[in-house]
């Protein structure tokens, strides 16, 4: 397989550097402030990518999408932990 420099840098950044940096940031600022910053960045990205972000209920829709995404991720993590515990009890 051939990989270019840009894909390799993207993988290294997204898989190694970015999670470590976010961990250090959350340790320095605290989790609530880090989560609030992530929500603000998500809303800014949604506003940047949307055609008419703040007309009508654009902000509410962006917040709803982010909340549903977080709920799905939380449910997935909960189910994963429950299944892992069940498997560990069986073994």
C-alpha positions as CSV (number, residue, x, y, z in Angstrom):
1,X,0.0,0.0,0.0
2,X,1.1,3.5,-0.7
3,X,0.3,6.3,1.7
4,X,0.9,9.9,1.0
5,X,2.2,12.4,3.5
6,X,-1.1,14.1,4.2
7,X,-3.1,10.9,5.1
8,X,-0.3,9.8,7.4
9,X,-0.2,13.2,9.1
10,X,-4.0,13.2,9.5
11,X,-3.9,9.8,11.1
12,X,-1.1,10.7,13.4
13,X,-2.9,14.0,14.4
14,X,-6.3,12.5,14.9
15,X,-5.3,9.3,16.5
16,X,-2.3,10.4,18.6
17,X,-1.8,14.1,19.1
18,X,-5.4,15.4,19.3
19,X,-6.7,13.0,22.0
20,X,-3.6,13.7,24.1
21,X,-4.0,17.4,23.7
22,X,-7.7,17.3,24.6
23,X,-6.9,15.2,27.7
24,X,-4.3,17.7,28.8
25,X,-6.7,20.5,28.2
26,X,-9.5,18.9,30.2
27,X,-7.1,18.3,33.0
28,X,-6.0,21.9,33.0
29,X,-9.4,23.5,32.6
30,X,-11.8,20.9,33.9
31,X,-14.3,18.8,32.1
32,X,-17.3,21.1,32.2
33,X,-15.3,23.9,30.5
34,X,-13.8,21.6,28.0
35,X,-17.3,20.2,27.1
36,X,-18.6,23.8,26.8
37,X,-15.8,24.6,24.5
38,X,-16.5,21.5,22.4
39,X,-20.2,22.6,22.1
40,X,-19.2,26.1,21.1
41,X,-16.8,24.8,18.4
42,X,-19.5,22.4,17.2
43,X,-22.0,25.2,16.9
44,X,-19.4,27.4,15.1
45,X,-18.7,24.6,12.7
46,X,-22.4,24.1,12.0
47,X,-22.8,27.8,11.4
48,X,-19.9,27.8,9.0
49,X,-21.2,24.8,7.0
50,X,-24.9,25.7,7.0
51,X,-26.5,27.8,4.3
52,X,-28.6,30.0,6.7
53,X,-27.4,28.9,10.1
54,X,-29.2,31.5,12.3
55,X,-32.4,32.0,10.3
56,X,-35.4,30.3,11.8
57,X,-34.3,27.6,14.3
58,X,-30.8,27.0,13.0
59,X,-29.2,27.2,16.5
60,X,-31.9,24.9,18.0
61,X,-31.4,22.4,15.2
62,X,-27.6,22.4,15.7
63,X,-28.0,22.0,19.5
64,X,-30.5,19.2,19.0
65,X,-28.2,17.3,16.5
66,X,-25.3,17.6,19.0
67,X,-27.5,16.4,21.9
68,X,-28.8,13.4,19.9
69,X,-25.3,12.5,18.9
70,X,-24.1,12.7,22.5
71,X,-27.0,10.6,23.6
72,X,-26.4,7.9,21.0
73,X,-22.7,7.9,21.9
74,X,-23.6,7.6,25.6
75,X,-26.0,4.7,24.9
76,X,-23.4,3.0,22.8
77,X,-20.8,3.3,25.5
78,X,-23.3,2.0,28.1
79,X,-24.3,-1.0,26.1
80,X,-20.7,-1.8,25.3
81,X,-19.8,-1.7,29.0
82,X,-22.8,-3.8,30.0
83,X,-22.0,-6.4,27.3
84,X,-18.3,-6.5,28.4
85,X,-19.4,-7.0,32.0
86,X,-21.8,-9.8,31.0
87,X,-19.1,-11.5,29.0
88,X,-16.5,-11.2,31.8
89,X,-19.0,-12.8,34.3
90,X,-19.5,-15.7,31.9
91,X,-15.8,-16.4,31.5
